């Protein structure tokens, strides 16, 4: 693929006024094509294998989806929309020399479990099967660790990418949560921004149904991470639940993290004004050098995207805890996937967030903390800034 030049400087992009919709789409495609230069898994890439490798670790992933089933061998689900919520379960193997934050894609399916992420098994299940499998996996955890990790992917995401990203996050964090993927009908194509926006909106009822099912289970906590446009689904679903008058049990709500949210910042503010500050603050991961969100901002007519918003203190006043990843070096060309790198320090980061005392003070104070800790898996220090009104916490190690 030929090289593509950017006009952005990697900090706060200059936003020219678009002359046409076509130009806006071209800018978006230009930005996101960088992330796709190495090739992407398409239909037929999920070929199961019984091969094993010493040191490889397997993960069972429960799937709730609004995607239509795909009968093509090795596909499971497509980018088309289903008429109702569907479910599946998949077992994926992670190679022993896996690099945290990355997905080792097979060059040719099914791949080598010694070097690649490989699918061990996958199949469809009905609602009752999903609930039974959830309870089975929760029962395998000791009391006090029966938590769920729900991942909601973003725009331009194919089903294999969503599945393997969930595996990567679960594997790198090392946390005992039951991993659940909520995957909506993204087209998996950079030209499908409008289709994806509509698909994300359609998915609200199904995400609400999934959250209520998880809340009615024996899970002690439900932790949610949404990425990019997946945050539109999350915010709309949260608003929908709030105004229904039937809230989820507050004691079961854990961390609610919004990574690089592709949400109009004014919409976010309006929703919080309508629903009020959440009992548990949203954790918002922002990065001002996110080129994908810069392109999305152009398509939105220059309106700020929440994931690249510069006024962190305003977000904190609205009830959010803001984690600024701008100084973290991204592994992807458009700096839109930095959240995946943080999975390896998720336990330490969770402790740091839990230690924040949100008490009124005369002004922000800065305290150095070490979010990495002494764990062998966390060999990298991330230069993060965590802001929660009125406390600012910096990690400068």
C-alpha positions in Angstrom: 0.0 0.0 0.0 1.3 3.4 -0.9 2.0 5.9 1.9 -0.6 8.4 2.9 0.2 11.8 4.2 -1.6 13.5 7.0 -2.2 17.2 7.4 -2.6 16.8 11.2 0.3 17.5 13.5 -0.6 14.7 16.0 -1.8 17.1 18.7 -4.9 19.3 18.2 -5.8 18.9 14.5 -6.6 21.9 12.4 -10.2 21.6 11.2 -10.7 22.9 7.7 -14.3 23.6 6.7 -15.4 20.8 4.4 -16.5 21.7 0.9 -18.6 18.6 0.4 -19.8 15.3 1.9 -17.5 13.5 -0.5 -14.5 15.3 0.9 -15.4 14.4 4.4 -15.8 10.8 3.6 -12.5 10.9 1.8 -10.8 12.3 4.9 -12.3 9.6 7.1 -11.2 6.9 4.7 -7.7 8.3 4.5 -7.3 8.3 8.3 -8.7 4.8 8.8 -7.0 3.1 5.9 -3.7 3.4 7.8 -5.1 1.1 10.4 -6.0 -1.4 7.7 -2.8 -1.6 5.7 -1.8 -4.9 7.2 -5.0 -6.6 6.1 -8.0 -7.6 8.1 -9.8 -10.8 8.8 -12.9 -11.3 6.7 -15.5 -14.0 6.0 -14.1 -17.4 6.5 -11.3 -16.3 8.9 -12.7 -18.1 12.0 -11.6 -21.6 11.2 -11.5 -23.9 14.3 -8.5 -26.1 15.0 -7.9 -28.8 17.6 -4.1 -28.1 17.5 -2.6 -27.0 20.8 0.7 -25.4 21.9 2.6 -25.5 25.2 2.0 -22.3 27.2 -1.0 -21.2 25.1 -4.0 -20.2 27.1 -7.7 -20.5 26.2 -10.6 -18.1 26.9 -14.3 -18.8 26.7 -16.2 -15.8 25.4 -20.0 -15.4 25.6 -21.5 -13.4 22.7 -24.6 -11.3 22.5 -25.2 -9.8 19.1 -27.5 -7.9 16.8 -25.6 -9.3 13.8 -27.2 -11.7 11.3 -25.8 -15.2 11.2 -23.4 -15.9 8.3 -23.6 -19.5 6.9 -20.2 -19.1 5.1 -17.8 -21.6 6.8 -15.6 -19.9 9.3 -17.7 -16.8 9.6 -20.4 -17.2 12.3 -21.8 -13.6 12.0 -21.8 -11.0 9.2 -22.2 -7.2 9.2 -25.9 -7.4 8.3 -28.6 -6.7 10.9 -30.5 -9.4 12.6 -34.2 -9.1 13.5 -33.6 -10.1 17.1 -30.8 -10.5 19.7 -28.8 -13.6 19.1 -26.1 -15.5 21.1 -23.0 -17.6 20.7 -20.1 -19.0 22.6 -16.5 -19.2 21.4 -13.2 -20.6 22.8 -10.0 -18.8 21.6 -6.4 -19.7 22.3 -3.8 -17.0 22.9 -0.1 -17.9 22.0 2.5 -18.1 24.8 4.6 -15.2 23.4 1.7 -12.9 23.0 2.5 -9.2 23.1 0.2 -7.2 25.4 -2.1 -4.9 23.6 -1.8 -6.8 20.3 -3.7 -9.5 18.4 -1.5 -12.0 16.7 -3.6 -12.7 13.6 -3.1 -15.9 11.7 -1.6 -15.3 8.2 -3.7 -18.2 7.0 -6.6 -19.7 9.0 -6.8 -21.5 11.3 -3.2 -20.4 12.3 -0.6 -21.8 14.6 -1.5 -21.8 18.3 2.2 -21.4 19.1 2.3 -18.1 17.3 -1.3 -16.9 16.6 -4.7 -16.3 18.2 -6.6 -19.4 17.1 -10.3 -20.4 17.4 -10.8 -23.7 19.2 -14.5 -23.9 18.9 -17.6 -21.7 18.3 -21.3 -22.2 18.1 -24.7 -20.6 18.4 -26.8 -20.8 21.6 -30.3 -19.6 22.5 -31.2 -17.2 25.3 -31.6 -20.0 27.8 -28.2 -21.5 26.7 -26.6 -18.1 27.1 -28.0 -17.7 30.7 -27.0 -21.3 31.6 -23.5 -20.8 30.3 -23.1 -17.5 32.1 -24.2 -19.1 35.4 -21.8 -22.0 34.8 -18.8 -19.7 34.3 -19.7 -17.5 37.3 -20.0 -20.7 39.5 -16.4 -21.5 38.5 -15.2 -18.3 40.3 -15.0 -18.1 44.1 -17.4 -15.7 45.8 -16.1 -12.2 45.7 -14.8 -12.7 42.1 -18.0 -13.4 40.3 -17.9 -10.4 38.0 -18.7 -9.9 34.4 -16.6 -7.9 31.9 -18.8 -6.7 29.0 -17.1 -5.2 25.9 -18.9 -3.1 23.3 -16.8 -2.5 20.2 -16.8 0.5 17.9 -17.2 1.6 14.3 -15.7 -0.3 11.4 -15.4 -3.6 13.3 -15.9 -7.0 11.8 -17.0 -9.9 14.0 -13.6 -11.7 14.2 -12.0 -8.4 15.2 -14.6 -7.9 18.0 -14.2 -11.4 19.2 -10.4 -11.5 19.3 -10.3 -8.0 20.9 -12.4 -9.2 23.7 -10.0 -12.2 24.1 -7.0 -9.8 24.1 -8.5 -7.6 26.8 -9.5 -10.5 29.0 -6.1 -12.2 28.6 -4.0 -9.1 29.1 -5.9 -8.0 32.2 -5.5 -11.3 33.9 -8.7 -10.5 35.9 -11.1 -13.4 36.7 -14.2 -11.7 35.2 -16.4 -13.7 32.8 -15.9 -12.0 29.4 -19.0 -11.2 27.4 -18.9 -9.5 24.0 -21.8 -7.3 22.9 -21.3 -7.0 19.1 -23.7 -4.8 17.0 -24.0 -4.9 13.3 -21.0 -2.8 12.1 -20.4 -3.2 8.4 -16.7 -3.5 9.0 -16.0 -1.0 6.2 -14.6 2.5 6.4 -17.2 3.8 4.0 -20.0 2.5 6.3 -20.0 5.3 8.9 -23.7 6.2 8.4 -24.7 2.5 8.3 -22.8 1.9 11.5 -24.3 4.9 13.2 -27.8 3.5 12.5 -26.8 0.0 13.5 -25.5 1.3 16.8 -28.8 3.1 17.4 -30.8 0.0 16.5 -28.8 -2.0 19.1 -30.1 0.0 22.1 -32.9 -2.4 23.0 -30.7 -5.4 22.7 -28.0 -4.0 24.9 -30.6 -3.1 27.5 -31.8 -6.7 27.3 -28.3 -8.0 27.7 -27.5 -5.7 30.7 -30.8 -6.7 32.4 -30.0 -10.4 31.8 -26.5 -10.0 33.3 -27.9 -8.0 36.3 -30.5 -10.8 37.0 -27.8 -13.4 37.1 -25.6 -14.4 40.1 -22.9 -11.9 38.9 -21.8 -9.7 41.8 -20.6 -6.9 39.5 -21.0 -5.9 35.9 -18.1 -4.0 34.4 -18.5 -2.4 31.0 -16.0 -1.1 28.5 -17.2 0.5 25.3 -15.0 1.7 22.5 -15.5 4.5 19.9 -19.1 4.4 18.5 -19.9 1.6 21.0 -20.2 4.4 23.5 -23.2 5.8 21.5 -25.0 2.5 22.1 -23.9 2.6 25.8 -25.0 6.2 26.4 -28.4 5.8 24.6 -29.0 2.5 26.5 -28.2 4.1 29.8 -30.6 7.0 29.1 -33.2 4.5 28.0 -32.9 2.5 31.2 -32.9 5.6 33.4 -36.1 7.1 31.9 -37.8 3.7 32.0 -38.1 3.9 35.8 -36.6 0.4 36.1 -32.9 1.0 36.9 -30.4 -1.8 37.1 -29.5 -2.8 40.7 -27.0 -0.2 41.8 -24.9 -2.6 43.9 -24.2 -4.7 40.7 -22.8 -1.8 38.6 -19.0 -1.8 38.5 -16.7 0.2 36.3 -18.3 1.9 33.3 -15.5 2.9 31.0 -15.8 4.8 27.8 -12.7 4.5 25.6 -12.2 7.0 22.8 -15.9 7.7 22.7 -17.1 8.8 19.2 -20.0 10.8 20.8 -20.8 14.5 20.2 -19.6 16.2 23.4 -22.8 18.3 23.5 -24.9 15.2 23.3 -23.0 13.7 26.2 -23.6 16.8 28.2 -27.3 16.9 27.4 -27.7 13.3 28.3 -26.0 13.8 31.7 -28.2 16.8 32.3 -31.3 14.7 31.6 -30.3 11.6 33.6 -28.2 13.3 36.2 -24.7 12.3 37.5 -24.4 8.5 37.6 -24.0 6.8 41.0 -20.7 5.5 39.7 -18.8 8.0 37.5 -18.1 7.2 33.9 -14.4 6.5 33.3 -13.6 8.4 30.1 -10.4 7.6 28.2 -9.5 10.6 26.0 -6.6 11.3 23.7 -6.2 14.6 21.8 -4.0 12.9 19.1 -6.8 10.5 18.0 -6.9 10.9 14.2 -9.9 8.7 13.8 -11.9 11.0 16.0 -10.5 14.0 14.2 -11.9 12.5 11.0 -15.3 11.8 12.7 -15.3 15.4 13.9 -15.1 16.6 10.2 -18.0 14.4 9.3 -20.0 15.8 12.2 -19.5 19.3 10.9 -16.6 20.2 13.2 -18.4 19.2 16.4 -16.1 18.0 19.2 -16.0 14.3 19.9 -16.0 13.3 23.5 -12.9 11.1 23.2 -10.8 14.0 22.0 -12.3 16.7 24.1 -9.7 19.1 25.7 -11.7 20.4 28.6 -11.1 17.6 31.1 -12.2 19.6 34.1 -15.6 20.2 32.6 -16.1 16.5 32.1 -15.0 15.9 35.7 -17.6 18.4 36.9 -20.3 16.5 35.1 -19.4 13.5 37.1 -16.8 11.7 35.0 -13.3 10.5 35.9 -11.1 11.4 32.9 -8.0 9.4 32.0 -5.9 11.3 29.5 -3.9 9.0 27.2 -2.5 11.8 24.9 1.1 11.1 26.1 0.8 7.3 25.7 2.4 6.2 22.4 -0.2 4.4 20.4 0.4 1.0 18.7 -2.0 1.8 15.8 -1.4 4.5 13.2 -4.4 6.6 14.1 -4.1 6.4 17.9 -7.6 5.2 18.2 -6.8 1.9 20.0 -4.7 3.0 23.0 -7.3 1.5 25.4 -6.2 -2.0 24.4 -2.7 -1.3 25.7 -4.0 -0.5 29.2 -5.5 -4.0 29.7 -2.2 -5.3 31.0 -2.3 -2.8 34.0 -6.1 -3.0 34.5 -5.9 -4.4 38.1 -3.5 -1.6 39.1 -5.5 1.0 37.3 -8.7 -0.2 39.0 -7.0 0.2 42.4 -5.8 3.7 41.5 -9.3 4.7 40.5 -10.8 3.2 43.6 -8.3 5.1 45.7 -9.5 8.5 44.5 -11.3 10.4 47.2 -13.8 12.7 45.5 -14.1 15.2 48.2 -14.5 18.9 47.9 -11.3 20.9 48.2 -10.4 24.4 47.4 -8.7 23.3 44.2 -7.1 20.4 42.4 -4.1 18.7 44.1 -1.5 16.6 42.3 -0.2 13.4 43.7 2.2 11.0 41.9 1.1 7.4 41.9 2.4 4.2 40.3 -0.3 2.5 38.4 2.0 -0.2 37.2 2.9 -1.7 40.5 5.4 -4.6 40.8 3.7 -7.1 38.6 6.0 -8.8 36.1 3.4 -8.5 33.2 3.5 -4.7 33.5 6.9 -4.0 32.0 5.8 -0.7 30.5 4.9 2.5 32.3 2.1 4.5 30.9 2.2 8.3 31.3 -1.4 8.9 32.3 -3.2 11.8 33.9 -6.3 10.9 35.9 -8.7 13.8 36.6 -11.6 13.6 39.0 -13.0 16.8 40.5 -11.4 18.2 42.5 -8.4 15.8 42.5 -5.8 15.4 39.7 -3.6 12.3 39.9 -0.5 12.0 37.8 1.7 9.0 37.0 5.1 10.1 36.0 7.3 7.1 36.6 
